[in-house]
Amino acid sequence: MATLKDVAQKACVDVSTVSRALNNTSYVHPETKARIVAAAKELGYRPNVMAKALRQGRRHTLGGSSCPGST
């Protein structure tokens, strides 16, 4: 599984630039963004949604428990 670091190396940019480009959080030059997107596609990069949720302090999971004998 490819990481942001792998994409950054392939596109010859910094990891933070890859992050900004893929998350659309700030301006990245269109030519640079195109290189990043192409590198991500070539490497098969897919964001890890669980890692992102942990970094942002949010989880979109359902959890529950049941105790035997309780109704």
N, C-alpha and C positions, 0 to 999 in steps of 0.2 A: 504494500500500500504506500503510495507516494505521500510525502509530507510537504508542508509549505517550504521547508528548507530545500527539498529536491526541486520543487518548481522554481524557486529563486535561483538556484545554481544553473538550471537549464535555461532560464530567461536572462541570466546575467544581471540580476538585480538583487536588492536586499530583501530579506524576509518580510520586513515591515511594508515594503512596497507591494509585495504579493498580497499580503493581508488586506491592505487598503484597496487594492484593485479588485480583489475577489469579493470583498464585502461592501464595495461602493461607499466607503466611509469618508473618503476625501478625494481630491482631484489627483488623478494619475494621467499623464500624457497618453493620448489615444494610441500612439504607436507602441508605447511601453505596455499598455494594457493589452493590446492585441498579442504581443509577444508572450505575456504572462498567461493569457487565456489559451493560446496555442500550446504552450508548454504544459499547462495543467491538463489539457485534453489529451495530449500525446502520452503523458505519464499516467493518465487515468486517475488524477487527483479527485478525491471526494472528501468534503469536510467531515470531520468527526463531530456529529451533533451532540453526543454526550460530553465530549471535552469542551465544546463551546458553551454548553449549558452550565457546566461546572465553573468555567471562567466567569460567566455572567451572573452566577449565583441563582440561576433559574433551572428548574427541572420540570419537564412536562410529562411526568410519569404518574401512573395511578398505582397506589399501593393500598393494601388492606390486610387485615388479619382476621382470623376466626378462631375462636376458642371452642374446643369440643365441649359439648354439653350446654352451651349457652344458646338461648333463642331470642 
